[in-house]
Amino acid sequence: MPRAIGKSSVPQLARLHALCFEEAWGEAAIAGLLAMPGVFGFMWGPEAAPEGFVLARLGGGEAEILTICVAPALRRAGTGRLLLQAAAAYALASGADALFLEVAEDNPAALRLYERFGFTSVGIRPAYYARGTSRVAARTLRLDLSPSIALS
Ligand SMILES: CC(C)(COP(=O)(O)OP(=O)(O)OC[C@H]1O[C@@H](n2cnc3c(N)ncnc32)[C@H](O)[C@@H]1OP(=O)(O)O)[C@@H](O)C(=O)NCCC(=O)NCCS
């Protein structure tokens, strides 16, 4: 089972984030997010060497994935899906009726993960993410969290 993230995991999560994204969030950024109202997260793997984690935020009856990542060497083993499932279940149990996220159009792995999970595209933000000297659009995706959906 994914475990809830606490403050003590911040240094390990920052290291993992840096392995997974070009624009890494440092320890201060992750600690700052975790201290914000409504922010929650789950991690997978040993406390000392997490294999993946998700951070999300609840607010206004909805929830939003802030980041999700799995260590490069450990992908395609179902961890991303498990983390998404934990975040969606927690958001639903906390009263949210929808889960949103933004994903770059040039990220086929994440797009496929979200599509298979049941997210649908509800908007495009042109030139949202930097890619060197150019930019790429983000898609906004939404998952209906009505209690009838199966999250097991
Ligand atoms: C996106 C990410 C979190 C997926 O994590 P993961 O643990 O590899 O995902 P899972 O093993 O749970 O994959 C579940 C399904 O998603 C799809 N998927 C995942 N990675 C894929 C890939 N590289 N290519 C195609 N489909 C993929 C598949 O349908 C997969 O099911 P399958 O393996 O049975 O075919 C991971 O690739 C990652 O950390 N990427 C870098 C960070 C990132 O881009 N985060 C998302 C930002 S919006």
The ligand as a Gaussian input file, in Angstrom:
#p B3LYP/6-31G(d) Opt

LIG

0 1
 C        4.372000       8.827000     -15.821000
 C        4.984000       7.889000     -14.763000
 C        4.673000       8.440000     -13.375000
 C        4.371000       6.492000     -14.921000
 O        4.835000       5.677000     -13.848000
 P        4.936000       4.083000     -13.980000
 O        5.126000       3.509000     -12.623000
 O        5.921000       3.706000     -15.006000
 O        3.461000       3.743000     -14.535000
 P        2.725000       2.310000     -14.446000
 O        3.726000       1.215000     -14.464000
 O        1.756000       2.349000     -13.317000
 O        1.927000       2.320000     -15.836000
 C        0.513000       2.144000     -15.901000
 C        0.104000       2.246000     -17.360000
 O        0.426000       3.536000     -17.883000
 C        0.852000       3.410000     -19.252000
 N        2.282000       3.736000     -19.376000
 C        3.154000       4.002000     -18.374000
 N        4.374000       4.277000     -18.891000
 C        4.254000       4.172000     -20.241000
 C        5.158000       4.328000     -21.320000
 N        6.464000       4.651000     -21.122000
 N        4.701000       4.160000     -22.583000
 C        3.413000       3.849000     -22.806000
 N        2.496000       3.637000     -21.825000
 C        2.916000       3.818000     -20.555000
 C        0.649000       1.955000     -19.614000
 O       -0.676000       1.822000     -20.089000
 C        0.837000       1.288000     -18.277000
 O        0.238000       0.012000     -18.202000
 P        1.044000      -1.266000     -18.757000
 O        2.440000      -1.205000     -18.221000
 O        0.232000      -2.417000     -18.234000
 O        1.022000      -1.148000     -20.273000
 C        6.532000       7.754000     -14.970000
 O        6.788000       7.452000     -16.332000
 C        7.321000       8.992000     -14.596000
 O        7.692000       9.174000     -13.443000
 N        7.635000       9.858000     -15.588000
 C        8.426000      11.065000     -15.323000
 C        7.661000      12.076000     -14.509000
 C        6.381000      12.487000     -15.213000
 O        6.343000      12.716000     -16.422000
 N        5.302000      12.616000     -14.417000
 C        3.987000      13.016000     -14.914000
 C        3.904000      14.485000     -15.029000
 S        2.288000      15.008000     -15.595000

